[in-house]
Amino acid sequence: MAKVESFELDHTIVKAPYVRPAGVEHDEKGSTVQKYDLRFLQPNEDALPTAAVHTLEHLLATYLRDELTGIIDISPMGCRTGFYMILWNEHSPEEVATALEKTLRLVLETTEVPAVSALECGNYRDHSLFSAQEYARQVLEAGISRDPFNRVF
C-alpha cells in the first residue's frame, strides 16, 4: 500500500499557521507538479466551520491565482484546518507565504463571494463571508510561518 504524505506528518508538533511544501512530482517529460499544505489552524485544536472553509475556498481559488502562476487546484483539507494547493513547477515557501498573505488581505476587503449561485456552486447556500474574514484576520495576526515546525517569517 502506498504511503500518503500527509499521514506521515506528525500533526502534534507542527505550529500553524504555516505553508509547507508537501510533495513534488516529476514526470518523464520533465513536467513538475508541487503540492503545498496551507495550514490555517492548529491540527486537533481547532477547525474551520464548513461555511467559512467553503467561502475561503472560493476566495483563495479566485485571488491566489492572481498572485501565483501555475495553480492547478486549491482544495480544503478534510480535517478543516487548512487547504492543499497543487501547482505546476516548484515554488519556495517564501513565495507561497507572501502570495497567501496578499490574498488574505484581499479577503478582508471582499464584499461579495464569487461563484455562489446554484449554477456555479454545488452547495451555494453554505457560505459565510463574515466567518471567512474572521479566520483570514486570525491567520494574518498570527503570521504565516515559512516552516511548519518553527515560527519563521
MARMIKE-218907 format. One line per 3 residues: their letters; for each residue x, y, z of N, C-alpha, C. Coordinates in nm, 4 decimals, always signed. Each point is the difference from the previous one (the first is absolute). Layout:
N
A) X Y Z X Y Z X Y Z | ...
This chain:
153
MAK) +0.0844 -0.1166 +0.0000 -0.0844 +0.1166 +0.0000 +0.0899 +0.1242 +0.0000 | -0.0333 +0.0962 -0.0864 +0.0783 +0.1227 -0.0102 -0.0198 +0.0863 +0.1243 | +0.1075 +0.0680 +0.0392 -0.0071 +0.0907 +0.1144 -0.0608 +0.1324 -0.0450
VES) -0.0804 +0.0576 +0.0864 -0.0594 +0.1314 -0.0244 +0.0829 +0.1023 +0.0766 | +0.0558 +0.0959 -0.0697 +0.0926 +0.0968 +0.0598 -0.0589 +0.0658 +0.1231 | -0.1232 +0.0467 -0.0072 -0.0578 +0.0724 +0.1133 -0.0206 -0.0899 +0.1220
FEL) -0.0124 -0.1304 -0.0210 -0.0141 -0.0915 +0.1126 +0.1344 -0.0256 +0.0686 | +0.1078 +0.0337 -0.0680 +0.1344 -0.0150 +0.0558 +0.0411 +0.1213 +0.0831 | -0.0724 +0.1120 -0.0155 +0.0302 +0.1218 +0.0743 -0.0442 -0.0154 +0.1449
DHT) +0.0879 +0.0345 +0.0941 -0.0365 -0.0024 +0.1418 -0.0806 +0.1261 +0.0298 | -0.1303 -0.0135 +0.0035 -0.0896 +0.1132 +0.0205 +0.0069 +0.0554 +0.1417 | +0.0679 -0.0694 +0.0906 +0.0088 +0.0475 +0.1389 +0.1142 +0.0984 +0.0210
IVK) +0.0893 +0.0155 -0.0991 +0.1144 +0.0895 +0.0211 +0.0041 +0.1184 -0.0960 | -0.0921 +0.0056 -0.0965 -0.0026 +0.1156 -0.0901 -0.0564 +0.1202 +0.0739 | +0.0334 +0.1200 -0.0526 -0.0414 +0.1250 +0.0636 -0.0666 +0.0896 -0.1035
APY) -0.1324 -0.0084 -0.0074 -0.0769 +0.0779 -0.0971 -0.0164 +0.1446 +0.0494 | -0.0231 +0.0912 -0.0929 -0.0118 -0.0146 -0.1440 +0.1365 -0.0054 -0.0692 | +0.0047 -0.0748 -0.1111 +0.1235 -0.0161 -0.0765 -0.0306 -0.0413 -0.1423
VRP) +0.1031 +0.0081 -0.0844 -0.0023 -0.0615 -0.1324 +0.1096 -0.1056 -0.0010 | -0.0288 -0.1135 -0.0643 +0.0960 -0.1108 -0.0001 -0.0036 -0.0710 -0.1336 | +0.1177 -0.0111 -0.0662 +0.0030 -0.0866 -0.1195 -0.0317 -0.1422 +0.0445
AGV) -0.1027 -0.0594 -0.0584 -0.0461 -0.1320 +0.0437 +0.0233 -0.1081 -0.1045 | +0.0690 +0.0350 -0.1066 +0.0316 -0.1005 -0.1002 +0.0299 +0.0636 -0.1334 | +0.0795 -0.0717 -0.0765 +0.0311 +0.0427 -0.1360 +0.0104 -0.1241 -0.0869
EHD) -0.0550 +0.0086 -0.1186 +0.0021 -0.1117 -0.0945 +0.0599 +0.0484 -0.1318 | +0.0844 -0.0832 -0.0586 +0.0597 +0.0276 -0.1306 -0.0379 -0.1159 -0.0923 | -0.0429 +0.0323 -0.1215 -0.0300 -0.1091 -0.0928 +0.1139 -0.0164 -0.1007
EKG) -0.0144 -0.1009 -0.0831 +0.1061 -0.0335 -0.0955 +0.0183 +0.1060 -0.1082 | -0.0949 +0.0895 -0.0153 +0.0108 +0.1062 -0.1006 +0.0592 +0.1284 +0.0576 | +0.0307 -0.0007 +0.1300 +0.0604 +0.1167 +0.0631 -0.0976 +0.0930 +0.0692
STV) -0.1268 -0.0367 +0.0059 -0.0981 +0.0826 +0.0699 +0.0148 -0.0177 +0.1509 | -0.0279 +0.1073 +0.0727 +0.0070 -0.0019 +0.1452 -0.1313 +0.0506 +0.0572 | -0.0530 -0.0744 +0.0979 -0.1201 +0.0398 +0.0730 +0.0357 -0.0020 +0.1477
QKY) -0.0379 +0.1060 +0.0696 +0.0308 +0.0122 +0.1426 -0.1293 +0.0128 +0.0803 | +0.0004 -0.0584 +0.1196 -0.1130 +0.0118 +0.0919 +0.0450 +0.0796 +0.1217 | -0.0850 +0.0939 +0.0432 +0.0268 +0.0796 +0.1193 -0.1086 -0.0214 +0.1034
DLR) +0.0400 -0.0035 +0.1246 -0.0861 -0.0027 +0.1169 -0.0108 +0.1456 +0.0457 | -0.1189 +0.0585 -0.0115 -0.0267 +0.1360 +0.0472 -0.0802 -0.0147 +0.1290 | +0.0703 -0.0057 +0.1111 -0.0636 -0.0329 +0.1279 -0.0413 +0.1284 +0.0716
FLQ) -0.1290 +0.0135 +0.0252 -0.0534 +0.1188 +0.0659 -0.0103 -0.0178 +0.1509 | -0.0423 -0.1186 +0.0436 -0.0274 -0.0245 +0.1416 +0.0813 -0.1170 +0.0523 | +0.0218 +0.0008 +0.1294 +0.0766 -0.1062 +0.0647 -0.0774 -0.1318 -0.0064
PNE) +0.0609 -0.1042 -0.0585 -0.0688 -0.1298 -0.0060 -0.0424 -0.0494 +0.1379 | -0.1138 -0.0621 +0.0038 -0.0572 -0.0621 +0.1196 -0.0339 +0.0980 +0.1118 | +0.0067 +0.1304 -0.0287 -0.0384 +0.1007 +0.0983 -0.1151 +0.0867 -0.0491
DAL) -0.0119 +0.0157 -0.1303 -0.1029 +0.0862 -0.0560 -0.0313 -0.0484 -0.1405 | -0.1123 +0.0444 -0.0545 -0.0386 -0.0348 -0.1370 -0.0853 +0.1126 -0.0557 | +0.0160 +0.0247 -0.1289 -0.0812 +0.1003 -0.0674 -0.1430 -0.0513 -0.0141
PTA) -0.0999 +0.0805 +0.0331 -0.1379 -0.0408 -0.0263 -0.0205 -0.0167 -0.1513 | -0.0934 -0.0840 -0.0387 -0.0150 -0.0311 -0.1425 -0.0294 +0.1239 -0.0843 | -0.0837 +0.0910 +0.0473 -0.0314 +0.1193 -0.0790 +0.1233 +0.0873 -0.0188
AVH) +0.0846 +0.0104 +0.1016 +0.1234 +0.0786 -0.0107 +0.0980 -0.0662 -0.0958 | +0.0191 -0.1310 +0.0125 +0.0943 -0.0696 -0.0880 -0.0487 +0.0060 -0.1449 | -0.1293 -0.0097 -0.0202 -0.0551 +0.0040 -0.1352 +0.0218 +0.1378 -0.0625
TLE) -0.0264 +0.1054 +0.0762 +0.0208 +0.1353 -0.0510 +0.1483 +0.0265 -0.0227 | +0.0844 -0.0416 +0.0923 +0.1453 +0.0164 -0.0203 +0.0460 -0.0752 -0.1237 | -0.0552 -0.1174 -0.0235 +0.0360 -0.0751 -0.1202 -0.0304 +0.0822 -0.1254
HLL) -0.1175 +0.0599 -0.0074 -0.0369 +0.0820 -0.1150 +0.0926 +0.1210 -0.0133 | +0.0290 +0.0654 +0.1117 +0.0829 +0.1204 -0.0038 +0.1463 -0.0321 -0.0319 | +0.0533 -0.1053 +0.0586 +0.1379 -0.0404 -0.0312 +0.0110 -0.0417 -0.1460
ATY) -0.0976 -0.0776 -0.0475 +0.0033 -0.0451 -0.1397 -0.0006 +0.1185 -0.0956 | -0.0686 +0.1060 +0.0377 -0.0079 +0.1190 -0.0848 +0.1239 +0.0876 +0.0135 | +0.0332 +0.0402 +0.1217 +0.1051 +0.1001 +0.0219 +0.1423 -0.0550 -0.0064
LRD) +0.0209 -0.1210 +0.0486 +0.1364 -0.0531 +0.0050 +0.0565 -0.0231 -0.1396 | -0.0856 -0.0264 -0.0959 +0.0456 -0.0174 -0.1392 +0.0593 +0.1284 -0.0579 | -0.0394 +0.1152 +0.0536 +0.0581 +0.1266 -0.0446 +0.1385 +0.0231 +0.0604
ELT) +0.0332 -0.0737 +0.1047 +0.1277 +0.0181 +0.0705 +0.1046 -0.1048 -0.0364 | -0.0442 -0.1201 -0.0358 +0.0914 -0.1097 -0.0324 -0.0346 -0.0577 -0.1364 | +0.1013 -0.0267 -0.0796 -0.0248 -0.0607 -0.1306 -0.0085 -0.1518 +0.0130
GII) -0.0799 -0.0600 -0.0854 -0.0026 -0.1448 -0.0118 -0.0868 -0.0737 +0.0989 | -0.0904 +0.0684 +0.0700 -0.0863 -0.0712 +0.0946 -0.0950 -0.0913 -0.0773 | -0.0010 -0.1260 +0.0403 -0.0903 -0.0989 -0.0579 -0.1266 -0.0090 +0.0844
DIS) +0.0162 -0.0074 +0.1327 -0.1152 -0.0172 +0.0875 +0.0326 +0.0458 +0.1411 | -0.1023 +0.0480 +0.0690 +0.0063 +0.0303 +0.1432 -0.1202 -0.0688 +0.0620 | +0.0251 -0.0901 +0.0935 -0.1070 -0.0804 +0.0583 +0.0104 -0.0002 +0.1519
PMG) -0.1142 +0.0010 +0.0678 +0.0037 -0.0069 +0.1465 +0.0454 -0.1370 +0.0487 | +0.0699 +0.0005 +0.1116 +0.0376 -0.1253 +0.0655 -0.1239 -0.0586 +0.0670 | -0.0089 -0.1295 +0.0023 -0.1126 -0.0653 +0.0658 -0.0101 +0.0344 +0.1475
CRT) +0.1136 +0.0266 +0.0646 +0.0002 +0.0341 +0.1422 -0.0420 +0.1443 +0.0244 | -0.0128 +0.0770 -0.1080 -0.0430 +0.1397 +0.0029 +0.0946 +0.0916 +0.0777 | +0.1299 -0.0311 -0.0046 +0.0986 +0.0885 +0.0626 +0.0774 +0.0810 -0.1035
GFY) -0.0283 -0.0203 -0.1272 +0.0695 +0.0731 -0.1049 -0.0369 -0.0524 -0.1367 | +0.0924 +0.0224 -0.0939 -0.0249 -0.0318 -0.1405 +0.1229 -0.0647 -0.0618 | -0.0230 -0.0793 -0.1027 +0.1091 -0.0475 -0.0844 -0.0034 +0.0800 -0.1288
MIL) +0.1165 +0.0357 -0.0476 +0.0124 +0.0692 -0.1274 +0.0916 -0.0825 -0.0887 | -0.0459 -0.0264 -0.1203 +0.0774 -0.0743 -0.0999 +0.0355 +0.0986 -0.1103 | +0.1283 +0.0033 -0.0380 +0.0406 +0.0926 -0.1045 +0.1146 -0.0546 -0.0831
WNE) +0.0104 +0.0537 -0.1216 +0.1102 -0.0357 -0.0889 +0.1292 +0.0617 +0.0520 | +0.1091 -0.0722 -0.0196 +0.1352 +0.0471 +0.0331 +0.0178 +0.0135 +0.1505 | +0.1210 +0.0304 +0.0417 +0.0291 +0.0109 +0.1425 +0.0018 +0.1460 +0.0423
HSP) -0.0597 +0.0252 +0.1150 -0.0074 +0.1333 +0.0575 +0.0547 -0.0061 +0.1420 | +0.0676 +0.1043 +0.0414 +0.0591 +0.0025 +0.1338 -0.1057 +0.0319 +0.1053 | +0.0230 -0.0427 +0.1241 -0.0913 +0.0375 +0.1082 -0.0153 +0.1516 +0.0118
EEV) +0.1056 +0.0742 -0.0213 -0.0068 +0.1461 +0.0067 -0.0971 +0.0541 -0.1052 | +0.0113 -0.0499 -0.1212 -0.0880 +0.0434 -0.1090 -0.1458 -0.0331 +0.0310 | -0.0248 -0.1196 +0.0488 -0.1365 -0.0429 +0.0300 -0.0567 +0.0777 +0.1188
ATA) +0.0787 +0.0169 +0.1055 -0.0478 +0.0734 +0.1179 -0.0314 +0.1453 -0.0339 | +0.0851 +0.0632 -0.0779 -0.0234 +0.1390 -0.0397 -0.1280 +0.0117 -0.0815 | -0.0206 -0.0920 -0.0926 -0.1219 +0.0003 -0.0817 -0.1237 -0.0250 +0.0862
LEK) +0.0102 -0.0909 +0.0956 -0.1130 -0.0293 +0.0874 -0.0324 +0.1207 +0.0881 | +0.1013 +0.0677 +0.0508 -0.0227 +0.1202 +0.0810 -0.0736 +0.1071 -0.0810 | +0.0439 +0.0233 -0.1230 -0.0671 +0.0981 -0.0861 -0.1446 -0.0407 -0.0246
TLR) -0.0209 -0.1274 -0.0239 -0.1337 -0.0515 -0.0266 -0.0904 +0.0161 +0.1219 | +0.0496 -0.0311 +0.1174 -0.0823 +0.0124 +0.1205 -0.0335 +0.1462 +0.0294 | +0.0894 +0.0924 -0.0340 -0.0325 +0.1426 +0.0136 -0.1144 +0.0374 -0.0957
LVL) +0.0006 -0.0583 -0.1195 -0.1112 +0.0226 -0.0936 -0.1303 -0.0582 +0.0536 | +0.0086 -0.1138 +0.0662 -0.1187 -0.0607 +0.0604 -0.0631 +0.0979 +0.0992 | +0.0832 +0.0698 +0.0765 -0.0519 +0.0956 +0.0981 -0.0722 +0.1168 -0.0655
ETT) +0.0358 +0.0317 -0.1234 -0.0620 +0.1116 -0.0724 -0.1197 -0.0429 -0.0853 | -0.0233 -0.1287 -0.0100 -0.1042 -0.0537 -0.0876 -0.1387 +0.0347 +0.0507 | -0.0865 +0.0364 -0.0935 -0.1398 +0.0289 +0.0349 -0.0964 -0.1021 -0.0596
EVP) +0.0500 -0.0817 -0.0926 -0.0872 -0.0983 -0.0658 +0.0810 -0.1259 -0.0323 | -0.0554 -0.1150 +0.0310 +0.0657 -0.1283 -0.0274 -0.0278 -0.0397 -0.1446 | +0.1041 -0.0352 -0.0759 -0.0223 -0.0412 -0.1381 -0.0610 -0.1397 -0.0097
AVS) -0.0765 -0.0203 -0.1052 -0.0529 -0.1319 -0.0377 -0.0867 -0.0633 +0.1079 | -0.1028 +0.0721 +0.0445 -0.0886 -0.0546 +0.1034 -0.1449 -0.0137 -0.0477 | -0.0158 -0.0361 -0.1251 -0.1338 -0.0309 -0.0499 -0.0127 -0.1513 -0.0159
ALE) -0.1220 -0.0460 -0.0152 -0.0231 -0.1431 -0.0207 +0.0674 -0.0485 -0.1270 | +0.0156 +0.0865 -0.0965 +0.0654 -0.0353 -0.1257 +0.1509 -0.0216 +0.0196 | +0.0616 +0.0790 +0.0877 +0.1465 +0.0013 +0.0143 +0.0531 -0.0843 +0.1154
CGN) -0.0840 -0.0352 +0.0935 +0.0480 -0.0624 +0.1238 -0.0931 -0.1133 +0.0415 | +0.0578 -0.1090 +0.0455 -0.0772 -0.1173 +0.0388 -0.0679 +0.0097 +0.1349 | +0.0333 +0.1014 +0.0787 -0.0652 +0.0217 +0.1298 -0.0012 +0.1501 +0.0263
YRD) -0.0615 +0.0744 -0.0908 +0.0093 +0.1459 -0.0022 -0.0579 +0.0687 +0.1236 | -0.0838 -0.0670 +0.0761 -0.0592 +0.0622 +0.1198 +0.0919 -0.0082 +0.1219 | +0.1060 -0.0792 -0.0079 +0.0875 -0.0225 +0.1158 +0.1255 +0.0856 -0.0101
HSL) -0.0149 +0.1290 +0.0219 +0.1124 +0.0946 -0.0033 -0.0135 +0.0994 +0.1137 | +0.1150 +0.0495 +0.0475 +0.0007 +0.1075 +0.0985 +0.1214 +0.0880 -0.0240 | -0.0237 +0.1145 -0.0628 +0.1085 +0.0949 -0.0208 +0.0508 +0.0528 +0.1333
FSA) -0.0898 +0.0261 +0.0924 +0.0406 +0.0475 +0.1317 +0.0985 -0.0976 +0.0657 | -0.0350 -0.1281 +0.0029 +0.0879 -0.1003 +0.0620 +0.1315 -0.0128 -0.0749 | -0.0057 +0.0006 -0.1317 +0.1233 -0.0082 -0.0796 +0.0920 +0.1164 +0.0333
QEY) -0.0561 +0.1180 +0.0131 +0.0820 +0.1170 +0.0322 +0.0561 -0.0077 +0.1416 | -0.0762 -0.0534 +0.0929 +0.0508 -0.0152 +0.1369 +0.1196 -0.0955 +0.0044 | -0.0076 -0.1097 -0.0737 +0.1122 -0.0945 -0.0010 +0.1187 +0.0565 -0.0778
ARQ) -0.0254 +0.0724 -0.1072 +0.1086 +0.0654 -0.0736 +0.0727 +0.0978 +0.0921 | -0.0756 +0.0766 +0.0760 +0.0585 +0.0957 +0.0946 +0.0836 -0.0725 +0.1055 | -0.0526 -0.1110 +0.0498 +0.0708 -0.0788 +0.1021 +0.1345 -0.0497 -0.0535
VLE) +0.0013 -0.0510 -0.1215 +0.1229 -0.0510 -0.0608 +0.0994 +0.1141 -0.0206 | -0.0466 +0.1118 -0.0516 +0.0893 +0.1143 -0.0231 +0.0570 +0.0541 +0.1306 | -0.0817 +0.0067 +0.1033 +0.0482 +0.0492 +0.1295 +0.1046 -0.0931 +0.0603
AGI) -0.0178 -0.1300 -0.0167 +0.0973 -0.0974 +0.0525 +0.1276 +0.0000 -0.0834 | -0.0137 +0.0299 -0.1294 +0.1138 -0.0066 -0.0926 +0.0109 -0.1377 -0.0608 | +0.0350 -0.0041 -0.1280 +0.0127 -0.1269 -0.0718 +0.1466 -0.0418 +0.0002
SRD) +0.0284 -0.1064 +0.0700 +0.1374 -0.0495 +0.0074 +0.0398 -0.0682 -0.1299 | +0.1266 +0.0115 -0.0323 +0.0558 -0.0674 -0.1178 +0.0536 -0.1375 +0.0377 | -0.0141 -0.0373 +0.1257 +0.0470 -0.1273 +0.0535 -0.1111 -0.0593 +0.0865
PFN) -0.0404 -0.1232 -0.0252 -0.1119 -0.0571 +0.0762 +0.0334 -0.0341 +0.1447 | +0.1266 -0.0084 +0.0344 +0.0393 -0.0431 +0.1333 +0.0532 +0.1121 +0.0890 | +0.0395 +0.1104 -0.0608 +0.0505 +0.1159 +0.0709 -0.0676 +0.1239 -0.0575
RVF) -0.0309 +0.0953 +0.0824 -0.0639 +0.1219 -0.0470 +0.1068 +0.0867 -0.0676 | +0.0124 -0.0107 -0.1322 +0.0989 +0.0715 -0.0802 -0.0730 +0.0842 -0.1030 | +0.0283 +0.1302 +0.0002 -0.0691 +0.0922 -0.0931 +0.0963 +0.0585 -0.1006
